[in-house]
Amino acid sequence: MRHTVVVLLFFFVCIFQLNAEGLCFRSYEVNKDYRTSLDISSEKQYNLEDGFTLSFDLRLRREAHNYGYIMRMAIAEKNKLDLIASSSPENRHFFLVTSGEEQLTMPQSGRSSEEGWKQVTISYTKDERIIHLKIGEFEQSIKVTDTFSFKGKSKIFFGANQHPLVATTDVAPMTLRNIRLTTHNKSYHWKLYKHGLKEVFDENHHLSAKVMYPLWLID
């Protein structure tokens, strides 16, 4: 009974947001086998070696467990790039990690840590070998080491996934919308608004992204 009440409260928290659009991720309030997964590379893997920009609108919830993965990228079955969120009652931290080595830490406190939509942008510049992270009005950059490379095909996951290199069920309590990916020659946009049964399509090329255990705010 207590578990049912917790799940129902989670649904109401997700639904009563100002904009009824986006994908609400089931996190620690449900069994780990039923946490939300979004794979925007289920139909196509991406070549990011020449540079890319990945952006999305993010809204984090305050729950009993506030640590988890926002995004995980598996690069050529060898390298990985992770964006992680961790919150306390007073502060929130974001971590950008490449292949297990922490690269950027972005603390946010006070008004910047309040609930609400924030735009997140992760970009890579090939010539300078710089990864740039921007969350709201805060931004940081770092030059990647020679041992890290975006060479090869990449898969991009949000929330849970079962890929051998980046598998996880540690899902950040979050809602996403307006995922945009721009590579050297194409641009994709998943609004996370209209959707199919277990998939959602990008606006530019009708590219399918696979979704498991979603809670769509439009519904």
Secondary structure, 3 states (H helix, E strand, C coil): CHHHHHHHHHHHHHHCCCCCCCEEECCCCCCHHHCCEEECCCCCCEECCCCEEEEEEEEECCCCCCEEEEEEEEECCCEEEEEEEEECCCEEEEEEEECCEEEEEEEEEHHHHCCCCEEEEEEEECCCCEEEEEECCEEEEEECCCCCCCCCEEEEEEECECCCCCCECCECCEEEEEEEEECCCCEEEECCCCCCCCEEECCCCCCEEEEECEEECCC
